[in-house]
Amino acid sequence: MSETAFYILLSLFKQPQHGYGIVKYVEGITSGRLKLGSGTIYGTITKMLKDHLIVVYANEERKKTYEITELGKVVIKQEMTRIEELYTNAIAHWEGEGNE
């Protein structure tokens, strides 16, 4: 899963959001490190809609609000487990090399 996809799902985990809300949430949670452009976010959202990870929650004038699906929740939890394993293995390897 890409970092963009991960953060989109994370931003939708607690409440539905529109595209601009997702962008601002991701900027905030990453302290401005990740700034999602409209092409990046909407390309990823389109794929996630096709993969049934998110749905359109509301479609108001020129502003769609997205919601994570149950499948999306399962997928992000699996990804969090994978990331935790990566981190744990990296730390163990790093400390095993005497690079504290």
Phi and psi restraints in degrees (range 20) as a CNS / XPLOR table:
assign (resid 1 and name C) (resid 2 and name N)
       (resid 2 and name CA) (resid 2 and name C) 1.0 -73.9 20.0 2
assign (resid 2 and name N) (resid 2 and name CA)
       (resid 2 and name C) (resid 3 and name N) 1.0 159.9 20.0 2
assign (resid 2 and name C) (resid 3 and name N)
       (resid 3 and name CA) (resid 3 and name C) 1.0 -60.8 20.0 2
assign (resid 3 and name N) (resid 3 and name CA)
       (resid 3 and name C) (resid 4 and name N) 1.0 -40.4 20.0 2
assign (resid 3 and name C) (resid 4 and name N)
       (resid 4 and name CA) (resid 4 and name C) 1.0 -59.4 20.0 2
assign (resid 4 and name N) (resid 4 and name CA)
       (resid 4 and name C) (resid 5 and name N) 1.0 -48.8 20.0 2
assign (resid 4 and name C) (resid 5 and name N)
       (resid 5 and name CA) (resid 5 and name C) 1.0 -61.4 20.0 2
assign (resid 5 and name N) (resid 5 and name CA)
       (resid 5 and name C) (resid 6 and name N) 1.0 -42.3 20.0 2
assign (resid 5 and name C) (resid 6 and name N)
       (resid 6 and name CA) (resid 6 and name C) 1.0 -58.5 20.0 2
assign (resid 6 and name N) (resid 6 and name CA)
       (resid 6 and name C) (resid 7 and name N) 1.0 -48.8 20.0 2
assign (resid 6 and name C) (resid 7 and name N)
       (resid 7 and name CA) (resid 7 and name C) 1.0 -69.9 20.0 2
assign (resid 7 and name N) (resid 7 and name CA)
       (resid 7 and name C) (resid 8 and name N) 1.0 -30.7 20.0 2
assign (resid 7 and name C) (resid 8 and name N)
       (resid 8 and name CA) (resid 8 and name C) 1.0 -64.4 20.0 2
assign (resid 8 and name N) (resid 8 and name CA)
       (resid 8 and name C) (resid 9 and name N) 1.0 -48.6 20.0 2
assign (resid 8 and name C) (resid 9 and name N)
       (resid 9 and name CA) (resid 9 and name C) 1.0 -61.4 20.0 2
assign (resid 9 and name N) (resid 9 and name CA)
       (resid 9 and name C) (resid 10 and name N) 1.0 -42.3 20.0 2
assign (resid 9 and name C) (resid 10 and name N)
       (resid 10 and name CA) (resid 10 and name C) 1.0 -60.5 20.0 2
assign (resid 10 and name N) (resid 10 and name CA)
       (resid 10 and name C) (resid 11 and name N) 1.0 -41.2 20.0 2
assign (resid 10 and name C) (resid 11 and name N)
       (resid 11 and name CA) (resid 11 and name C) 1.0 -67.4 20.0 2
assign (resid 11 and name N) (resid 11 and name CA)
       (resid 11 and name C) (resid 12 and name N) 1.0 -24.8 20.0 2
assign (resid 11 and name C) (resid 12 and name N)
       (resid 12 and name CA) (resid 12 and name C) 1.0 -94.5 20.0 2
assign (resid 12 and name N) (resid 12 and name CA)
       (resid 12 and name C) (resid 13 and name N) 1.0 -4.5 20.0 2
assign (resid 12 and name C) (resid 13 and name N)
       (resid 13 and name CA) (resid 13 and name C) 1.0 -61.2 20.0 2
assign (resid 13 and name N) (resid 13 and name CA)
       (resid 13 and name C) (resid 14 and name N) 1.0 -40.2 20.0 2
assign (resid 13 and name C) (resid 14 and name N)
       (resid 14 and name CA) (resid 14 and name C) 1.0 -94.7 20.0 2
assign (resid 14 and name N) (resid 14 and name CA)
       (resid 14 and name C) (resid 15 and name N) 1.0 -28.9 20.0 2
assign (resid 14 and name C) (resid 15 and name N)
       (resid 15 and name CA) (resid 15 and name C) 1.0 -159.8 20.0 2
assign (resid 15 and name N) (resid 15 and name CA)
       (resid 15 and name C) (resid 16 and name N) 1.0 152.5 20.0 2
assign (resid 15 and name C) (resid 16 and name N)
       (resid 16 and name CA) (resid 16 and name C) 1.0 -63.4 20.0 2
assign (resid 16 and name N) (resid 16 and name CA)
       (resid 16 and name C) (resid 17 and name N) 1.0 150.4 20.0 2
assign (resid 16 and name C) (resid 17 and name N)
       (resid 17 and name CA) (resid 17 and name C) 1.0 -144.7 20.0 2
assign (resid 17 and name N) (resid 17 and name CA)
       (resid 17 and name C) (resid 18 and name N) 1.0 155.8 20.0 2
assign (resid 17 and name C) (resid 18 and name N)
       (resid 18 and name CA) (resid 18 and name C) 1.0 -92.7 20.0 2
assign (resid 18 and name N) (resid 18 and name CA)
       (resid 18 and name C) (resid 19 and name N) 1.0 170.7 20.0 2
assign (resid 18 and name C) (resid 19 and name N)
       (resid 19 and name CA) (resid 19 and name C) 1.0 -53.6 20.0 2
assign (resid 19 and name N) (resid 19 and name CA)
       (resid 19 and name C) (resid 20 and name N) 1.0 -47.3 20.0 2
assign (resid 19 and name C) (resid 20 and name N)
       (resid 20 and name CA) (resid 20 and name C) 1.0 -64.3 20.0 2
assign (resid 20 and name N) (resid 20 and name CA)
       (resid 20 and name C) (resid 21 and name N) 1.0 -37.3 20.0 2
assign (resid 20 and name C) (resid 21 and name N)
       (resid 21 and name CA) (resid 21 and name C) 1.0 -63.1 20.0 2
assign (resid 21 and name N) (resid 21 and name CA)
       (resid 21 and name C) (resid 22 and name N) 1.0 -38.9 20.0 2
assign (resid 21 and name C) (resid 22 and name N)
       (resid 22 and name CA) (resid 22 and name C) 1.0 -63.5 20.0 2
assign (resid 22 and name N) (resid 22 and name CA)
       (resid 22 and name C) (resid 23 and name N) 1.0 -46.9 20.0 2
assign (resid 22 and name C) (resid 23 and name N)
       (resid 23 and name CA) (resid 23 and name C) 1.0 -56.7 20.0 2
assign (resid 23 and name N) (resid 23 and name CA)
       (resid 23 and name C) (resid 24 and name N) 1.0 -48.1 20.0 2
assign (resid 23 and name C) (resid 24 and name N)
       (resid 24 and name CA) (resid 24 and name C) 1.0 -66.5 20.0 2
assign (resid 24 and name N) (resid 24 and name CA)
       (resid 24 and name C) (resid 25 and name N) 1.0 -39.4 20.0 2
assign (resid 24 and name C) (resid 25 and name N)
       (resid 25 and name CA) (resid 25 and name C) 1.0 -60.9 20.0 2
assign (resid 25 and name N) (resid 25 and name CA)
       (resid 25 and name C) (resid 26 and name N) 1.0 -47.3 20.0 2
assign (resid 25 and name C) (resid 26 and name N)
       (resid 26 and name CA) (resid 26 and name C) 1.0 -65.2 20.0 2
assign (resid 26 and name N) (resid 26 and name CA)
       (resid 26 and name C) (resid 27 and name N) 1.0 -42.2 20.0 2
assign (resid 26 and name C) (resid 27 and name N)
       (resid 27 and name CA) (resid 27 and name C) 1.0 -59.2 20.0 2
assign (resid 27 and name N) (resid 27 and name CA)
       (resid 27 and name C) (resid 28 and name N) 1.0 -42.8 20.0 2
assign (resid 27 and name C) (resid 28 and name N)
       (resid 28 and name CA) (resid 28 and name C) 1.0 -66.4 20.0 2
assign (resid 28 and name N) (resid 28 and name CA)
       (resid 28 and name C) (resid 29 and name N) 1.0 -47.2 20.0 2
assign (resid 28 and name C) (resid 29 and name N)
       (resid 29 and name CA) (resid 29 and name C) 1.0 -70.3 20.0 2
assign (resid 29 and name N) (resid 29 and name CA)
       (resid 29 and name C) (resid 30 and name N) 1.0 -25.3 20.0 2
assign (resid 29 and name C) (resid 30 and name N)
       (resid 30 and name CA) (resid 30 and name C) 1.0 -99.9 20.0 2
assign (resid 30 and name N) (resid 30 and name CA)
       (resid 30 and name C) (resid 31 and name N) 1.0 12.4 20.0 2
assign (resid 30 and name C) (resid 31 and name N)
       (resid 31 and name CA) (resid 31 and name C) 1.0 53.3 20.0 2
assign (resid 31 and name N) (resid 31 and name CA)
       (resid 31 and name C) (resid 32 and name N) 1.0 37.2 20.0 2
assign (resid 31 and name C) (resid 32 and name N)
       (resid 32 and name CA) (resid 32 and name C) 1.0 83.4 20.0 2
assign (resid 32 and name N) (resid 32 and name CA)
       (resid 32 and name C) (resid 33 and name N) 1.0 -1.5 20.0 2
assign (resid 32 and name C) (resid 33 and name N)
       (resid 33 and name CA) (resid 33 and name C) 1.0 -64.7 20.0 2
assign (resid 33 and name N) (resid 33 and name CA)
       (resid 33 and name C) (resid 34 and name N) 1.0 -39.0 20.0 2
assign (resid 33 and name C) (resid 34 and name N)
       (resid 34 and name CA) (resid 34 and name C) 1.0 -111.0 20.0 2
assign (resid 34 and name N) (resid 34 and name CA)
       (resid 34 and name C) (resid 35 and name N) 1.0 113.5 20.0 2
assign (resid 34 and name C) (resid 35 and name N)
       (resid 35 and name CA) (resid 35 and name C) 1.0 -114.8 20.0 2
assign (resid 35 and name N) (resid 35 and name CA)
       (resid 35 and name C) (resid 36 and name N) 1.0 109.4 20.0 2
assign (resid 35 and name C) (resid 36 and name N)
       (resid 36 and name CA) (resid 36 and name C) 1.0 -82.8 20.0 2
assign (resid 36 and name N) (resid 36 and name CA)
       (resid 36 and name C) (resid 37 and name N) 1.0 123.9 20.0 2
assign (resid 36 and name C) (resid 37 and name N)
       (resid 37 and name CA) (resid 37 and name C) 1.0 -80.0 20.0 2
assign (resid 37 and name N) (resid 37 and name CA)
       (resid 37 and name C) (resid 38 and name N) 1.0 161.2 20.0 2
assign (resid 37 and name C) (resid 38 and name N)
       (resid 38 and name CA) (resid 38 and name C) 1.0 -63.3 20.0 2
assign (resid 38 and name N) (resid 38 and name CA)
       (resid 38 and name C) (resid 39 and name N) 1.0 -37.6 20.0 2
assign (resid 38 and name C) (resid 39 and name N)
       (resid 39 and name CA) (resid 39 and name C) 1.0 -63.1 20.0 2
assign (resid 39 and name N) (resid 39 and name CA)
       (resid 39 and name C) (resid 40 and name N) 1.0 -42.1 20.0 2
assign (resid 39 and name C) (resid 40 and name N)
       (resid 40 and name CA) (resid 40 and name C) 1.0 -66.1 20.0 2
assign (resid 40 and name N) (resid 40 and name CA)
       (resid 40 and name C) (resid 41 and name N) 1.0 -50.0 20.0 2
assign (resid 40 and name C) (resid 41 and name N)
       (resid 41 and name CA) (resid 41 and name C) 1.0 -68.0 20.0 2
assign (resid 41 and name N) (resid 41 and name CA)
       (resid 41 and name C) (resid 42 and name N) 1.0 -43.9 20.0 2
assign (resid 41 and name C) (resid 42 and name N)
       (resid 42 and name CA) (resid 42 and name C) 1.0 -76.1 20.0 2
assign (resid 42 and name N) (resid 42 and name CA)
       (resid 42 and name C) (resid 43 and name N) 1.0 -28.3 20.0 2
assign (resid 42 and name C) (resid 43 and name N)
       (resid 43 and name CA) (resid 43 and name C) 1.0 -64.3 20.0 2
assign (resid 43 and name N) (resid 43 and name CA)
       (resid 43 and name C) (resid 44 and name N) 1.0 -43.4 20.0 2
assign (resid 43 and name C) (resid 44 and name N)
       (resid 44 and name CA) (resid 44 and name C) 1.0 -68.3 20.0 2
assign (resid 44 and name N) (resid 44 and name CA)
       (resid 44 and name C) (resid 45 and name N) 1.0 -42.1 20.0 2
assign (resid 44 and name C) (resid 45 and name N)
       (resid 45 and name CA) (resid 45 and name C) 1.0 -60.5 20.0 2
assign (resid 45 and name N) (resid 45 and name CA)
       (resid 45 and name C) (resid 46 and name N) 1.0 -42.6 20.0 2
assign (resid 45 and name C) (resid 46 and name N)
       (resid 46 and name CA) (resid 46 and name C) 1.0 -59.0 20.0 2
assign (resid 46 and name N) (resid 46 and name CA)
       (resid 46 and name C) (resid 47 and name N) 1.0 -45.2 20.0 2
assign (resid 46 and name C) (resid 47 and name N)
       (resid 47 and name CA) (resid 47 and name C) 1.0 -64.3 20.0 2
assign (resid 47 and name N) (resid 47 and name CA)
       (resid 47 and name C) (resid 48 and name N) 1.0 -41.2 20.0 2
assign (resid 47 and name C) (resid 48 and name N)
       (resid 48 and name CA) (resid 48 and name C) 1.0 -66.9 20.0 2
assign (resid 48 and name N) (resid 48 and name CA)
       (resid 48 and name C) (resid 49 and name N) 1.0 -34.7 20.0 2
assign (resid 48 and name C) (resid 49 and name N)
       (resid 49 and name CA) (resid 49 and name C) 1.0 -62.9 20.0 2
assign (resid 49 and name N) (resid 49 and name CA)
       (resid 49 and name C) (resid 50 and name N) 1.0 -45.5 20.0 2
assign (resid 49 and name C) (resid 50 and name N)
       (resid 50 and name CA) (resid 50 and name C) 1.0 -63.5 20.0 2
assign (resid 50 and name N) (resid 50 and name CA)
       (resid 50 and name C) (resid 51 and name N) 1.0 -34.1 20.0 2
assign (resid 50 and name C) (resid 51 and name N)
       (resid 51 and name CA) (resid 51 and name C) 1.0 -85.6 20.0 2
assign (resid 51 and name N) (resid 51 and name CA)
       (resid 51 and name C) (resid 52 and name N) 1.0 2.0 20.0 2
assign (resid 51 and name C) (resid 52 and name N)
       (resid 52 and name CA) (resid 52 and name C) 1.0 62.9 20.0 2
assign (resid 52 and name N) (resid 52 and name CA)
       (resid 52 and name C) (resid 53 and name N) 1.0 29.3 20.0 2
assign (resid 52 and name C) (resid 53 and name N)
       (resid 53 and name CA) (resid 53 and name C) 1.0 -86.1 20.0 2
assign (resid 53 and name N) (resid 53 and name CA)
       (resid 53 and name C) (resid 54 and name N) 1.0 -26.1 20.0 2
assign (resid 53 and name C) (resid 54 and name N)
       (resid 54 and name CA) (resid 54 and name C) 1.0 -138.6 20.0 2
assign (resid 54 and name N) (resid 54 and name CA)
       (resid 54 and name C) (resid 55 and name N) 1.0 163.1 20.0 2
assign (resid 54 and name C) (resid 55 and name N)
       (resid 55 and name CA) (resid 55 and name C) 1.0 -134.4 20.0 2
assign (resid 55 and name N) (resid 55 and name CA)
       (resid 55 and name C) (resid 56 and name N) 1.0 161.6 20.0 2
assign (resid 55 and name C) (resid 56 and name N)
       (resid 56 and name CA) (resid 56 and name C) 1.0 -78.4 20.0 2
assign (resid 56 and name N) (resid 56 and name CA)
       (resid 56 and name C) (resid 57 and name N) 1.0 118.4 20.0 2
assign (resid 56 and name C) (resid 57 and name N)
       (resid 57 and name CA) (resid 57 and name C) 1.0 -83.4 20.0 2
assign (resid 57 and name N) (resid 57 and name CA)
       (resid 57 and name C) (resid 58 and name N) 1.0 -40.9 20.0 2
assign (resid 57 and name C) (resid 58 and name N)
       (resid 58 and name CA) (resid 58 and name C) 1.0 -150.0 20.0 2
assign (resid 58 and name N) (resid 58 and name CA)
       (resid 58 and name C) (resid 59 and name N) 1.0 145.7 20.0 2
assign (resid 58 and name C) (resid 59 and name N)
       (resid 59 and name CA) (resid 59 and name C) 1.0 -129.1 20.0 2
assign (resid 59 and name N) (resid 59 and name CA)
       (resid 59 and name C) (resid 60 and name N) 1.0 86.5 20.0 2
assign (resid 59 and name C) (resid 60 and name N)
       (resid 60 and name CA) (resid 60 and name C) 1.0 -92.6 20.0 2
assign (resid 60 and name N) (resid 60 and name CA)
       (resid 60 and name C) (resid 61 and name N) 1.0 175.5 20.0 2
assign (resid 60 and name C) (resid 61 and name N)
       (resid 61 and name CA) (resid 61 and name C) 1.0 -52.5 20.0 2
assign (resid 61 and name N) (resid 61 and name CA)
       (resid 61 and name C) (resid 62 and name N) 1.0 110.0 20.0 2
assign (resid 61 and name C) (resid 62 and name N)
       (resid 62 and name CA) (resid 62 and name C) 1.0 58.4 20.0 2
assign (resid 62 and name N) (resid 62 and name CA)
       (resid 62 and name C) (resid 63 and name N) 1.0 18.4 20.0 2
assign (resid 62 and name C) (resid 63 and name N)
       (resid 63 and name CA) (resid 63 and name C) 1.0 -144.3 20.0 2
assign (resid 63 and name N) (resid 63 and name CA)
       (resid 63 and name C) (resid 64 and name N) 1.0 108.9 20.0 2
assign (resid 63 and name C) (resid 64 and name N)
       (resid 64 and name CA) (resid 64 and name C) 1.0 -94.4 20.0 2
assign (resid 64 and name N) (resid 64 and name CA)
       (resid 64 and name C) (resid 65 and name N) 1.0 140.2 20.0 2
assign (resid 64 and name C) (resid 65 and name N)
       (resid 65 and name CA) (resid 65 and name C) 1.0 -109.4 20.0 2
assign (resid 65 and name N) (resid 65 and name CA)
       (resid 65 and name C) (resid 66 and name N) 1.0 134.3 20.0 2
assign (resid 65 and name C) (resid 66 and name N)
       (resid 66 and name CA) (resid 66 and name C) 1.0 -110.7 20.0 2
assign (resid 66 and name N) (resid 66 and name CA)
       (resid 66 and name C) (resid 67 and name N) 1.0 150.4 20.0 2
assign (resid 66 and name C) (resid 67 and name N)
       (resid 67 and name CA) (resid 67 and name C) 1.0 -134.3 20.0 2
assign (resid 67 and name N) (resid 67 and name CA)
       (resid 67 and name C) (resid 68 and name N) 1.0 141.2 20.0 2
assign (resid 67 and name C) (resid 68 and name N)
       (resid 68 and name CA) (resid 68 and name C) 1.0 -73.8 20.0 2
assign (resid 68 and name N) (resid 68 and name CA)
       (resid 68 and name C) (resid 69 and name N) 1.0 143.2 20.0 2
assign (resid 68 and name C) (resid 69 and name N)
       (resid 69 and name CA) (resid 69 and name C) 1.0 -91.8 20.0 2
assign (resid 69 and name N) (resid 69 and name CA)
       (resid 69 and name C) (resid 70 and name N) 1.0 172.8 20.0 2
assign (resid 69 and name C) (resid 70 and name N)
       (resid 70 and name CA) (resid 70 and name C) 1.0 -61.9 20.0 2
assign (resid 70 and name N) (resid 70 and name CA)
       (resid 70 and name C) (resid 71 and name N) 1.0 -39.4 20.0 2
assign (resid 70 and name C) (resid 71 and name N)
       (resid 71 and name CA) (resid 71 and name C) 1.0 -61.8 20.0 2
assign (resid 71 and name N) (resid 71 and name CA)
       (resid 71 and name C) (resid 72 and name N) 1.0 -41.8 20.0 2
assign (resid 71 and name C) (resid 72 and name N)
       (resid 72 and name CA) (resid 72 and name C) 1.0 -59.8 20.0 2
assign (resid 72 and name N) (resid 72 and name CA)
       (resid 72 and name C) (resid 73 and name N) 1.0 -38.6 20.0 2
assign (resid 72 and name C) (resid 73 and name N)
       (resid 73 and name CA) (resid 73 and name C) 1.0 -66.2 20.0 2
assign (resid 73 and name N) (resid 73 and name CA)
       (resid 73 and name C) (resid 74 and name N) 1.0 -40.0 20.0 2
assign (resid 73 and name C) (resid 74 and name N)
       (resid 74 and name CA) (resid 74 and name C) 1.0 -63.8 20.0 2
assign (resid 74 and name N) (resid 74 and name CA)
       (resid 74 and name C) (resid 75 and name N) 1.0 -45.1 20.0 2
assign (resid 74 and name C) (resid 75 and name N)
       (resid 75 and name CA) (resid 75 and name C) 1.0 -63.8 20.0 2
assign (resid 75 and name N) (resid 75 and name CA)
       (resid 75 and name C) (resid 76 and name N) 1.0 -43.7 20.0 2
assign (resid 75 and name C) (resid 76 and name N)
       (resid 76 and name CA) (resid 76 and name C) 1.0 -68.7 20.0 2
assign (resid 76 and name N) (resid 76 and name CA)
       (resid 76 and name C) (resid 77 and name N) 1.0 -34.4 20.0 2
assign (resid 76 and name C) (resid 77 and name N)
       (resid 77 and name CA) (resid 77 and name C) 1.0 -66.0 20.0 2
assign (resid 77 and name N) (resid 77 and name CA)
       (resid 77 and name C) (resid 78 and name N) 1.0 -39.2 20.0 2
assign (resid 77 and name C) (resid 78 and name N)
       (resid 78 and name CA) (resid 78 and name C) 1.0 -64.4 20.0 2
assign (resid 78 and name N) (resid 78 and name CA)
       (resid 78 and name C) (resid 79 and name N) 1.0 -40.3 20.0 2
assign (resid 78 and name C) (resid 79 and name N)
       (resid 79 and name CA) (resid 79 and name C) 1.0 -66.1 20.0 2
assign (resid 79 and name N) (resid 79 and name CA)
       (resid 79 and name C) (resid 80 and name N) 1.0 -37.5 20.0 2
assign (resid 79 and name C) (resid 80 and name N)
       (resid 80 and name CA) (resid 80 and name C) 1.0 -64.1 20.0 2
assign (resid 80 and name N) (resid 80 and name CA)
       (resid 80 and name C) (resid 81 and name N) 1.0 -39.3 20.0 2
assign (resid 80 and name C) (resid 81 and name N)
       (resid 81 and name CA) (resid 81 and name C) 1.0 -63.8 20.0 2
assign (resid 81 and name N) (resid 81 and name CA)
       (resid 81 and name C) (resid 82 and name N) 1.0 -42.2 20.0 2
assign (resid 81 and name C) (resid 82 and name N)
       (resid 82 and name CA) (resid 82 and name C) 1.0 -63.2 20.0 2
assign (resid 82 and name N) (resid 82 and name CA)
       (resid 82 and name C) (resid 83 and name N) 1.0 -44.0 20.0 2
assign (resid 82 and name C) (resid 83 and name N)
       (resid 83 and name CA) (resid 83 and name C) 1.0 -65.1 20.0 2
assign (resid 83 and name N) (resid 83 and name CA)
       (resid 83 and name C) (resid 84 and name N) 1.0 -40.2 20.0 2
assign (resid 83 and name C) (resid 84 and name N)
       (resid 84 and name CA) (resid 84 and name C) 1.0 -62.0 20.0 2
assign (resid 84 and name N) (resid 84 and name CA)
       (resid 84 and name C) (resid 85 and name N) 1.0 -40.6 20.0 2
assign (resid 84 and name C) (resid 85 and name N)
       (resid 85 and name CA) (resid 85 and name C) 1.0 -63.9 20.0 2
assign (resid 85 and name N) (resid 85 and name CA)
       (resid 85 and name C) (resid 86 and name N) 1.0 -43.4 20.0 2
assign (resid 85 and name C) (resid 86 and name N)
       (resid 86 and name CA) (resid 86 and name C) 1.0 -57.0 20.0 2
assign (resid 86 and name N) (resid 86 and name CA)
       (resid 86 and name C) (resid 87 and name N) 1.0 -47.6 20.0 2
assign (resid 86 and name C) (resid 87 and name N)
       (resid 87 and name CA) (resid 87 and name C) 1.0 -62.7 20.0 2
assign (resid 87 and name N) (resid 87 and name CA)
       (resid 87 and name C) (resid 88 and name N) 1.0 -47.3 20.0 2
assign (resid 87 and name C) (resid 88 and name N)
       (resid 88 and name CA) (resid 88 and name C) 1.0 -60.2 20.0 2
assign (resid 88 and name N) (resid 88 and name CA)
       (resid 88 and name C) (resid 89 and name N) 1.0 -44.9 20.0 2
assign (resid 88 and name C) (resid 89 and name N)
       (resid 89 and name CA) (resid 89 and name C) 1.0 -66.7 20.0 2
assign (resid 89 and name N) (resid 89 and name CA)
       (resid 89 and name C) (resid 90 and name N) 1.0 -39.0 20.0 2
assign (resid 89 and name C) (resid 90 and name N)
       (resid 90 and name CA) (resid 90 and name C) 1.0 -64.5 20.0 2
assign (resid 90 and name N) (resid 90 and name CA)
       (resid 90 and name C) (resid 91 and name N) 1.0 -44.5 20.0 2
assign (resid 90 and name C) (resid 91 and name N)
       (resid 91 and name CA) (resid 91 and name C) 1.0 -63.5 20.0 2
assign (resid 91 and name N) (resid 91 and name CA)
       (resid 91 and name C) (resid 92 and name N) 1.0 -44.9 20.0 2
assign (resid 91 and name C) (resid 92 and name N)
       (resid 92 and name CA) (resid 92 and name C) 1.0 -62.2 20.0 2
assign (resid 92 and name N) (resid 92 and name CA)
       (resid 92 and name C) (resid 93 and name N) 1.0 -41.3 20.0 2
assign (resid 92 and name C) (resid 93 and name N)
       (resid 93 and name CA) (resid 93 and name C) 1.0 -67.3 20.0 2
assign (resid 93 and name N) (resid 93 and name CA)
       (resid 93 and name C) (resid 94 and name N) 1.0 -44.8 20.0 2
assign (resid 93 and name C) (resid 94 and name N)
       (resid 94 and name CA) (resid 94 and name C) 1.0 -60.5 20.0 2
assign (resid 94 and name N) (resid 94 and name CA)
       (resid 94 and name C) (resid 95 and name N) 1.0 -49.2 20.0 2
assign (resid 94 and name C) (resid 95 and name N)
       (resid 95 and name CA) (resid 95 and name C) 1.0 -67.7 20.0 2
assign (resid 95 and name N) (resid 95 and name CA)
       (resid 95 and name C) (resid 96 and name N) 1.0 -31.7 20.0 2
assign (resid 95 and name C) (resid 96 and name N)
       (resid 96 and name CA) (resid 96 and name C) 1.0 -66.8 20.0 2
assign (resid 96 and name N) (resid 96 and name CA)
       (resid 96 and name C) (resid 97 and name N) 1.0 -21.9 20.0 2
assign (resid 96 and name C) (resid 97 and name N)
       (resid 97 and name CA) (resid 97 and name C) 1.0 -91.5 20.0 2
assign (resid 97 and name N) (resid 97 and name CA)
       (resid 97 and name C) (resid 98 and name N) 1.0 -0.8 20.0 2
assign (resid 97 and name C) (resid 98 and name N)
       (resid 98 and name CA) (resid 98 and name C) 1.0 75.8 20.0 2
assign (resid 98 and name N) (resid 98 and name CA)
       (resid 98 and name C) (resid 99 and name N) 1.0 26.4 20.0 2
assign (resid 98 and name C) (resid 99 and name N)
       (resid 99 and name CA) (resid 99 and name C) 1.0 -104.5 20.0 2
assign (resid 99 and name N) (resid 99 and name CA)
       (resid 99 and name C) (resid 100 and name N) 1.0 58.6 20.0 2
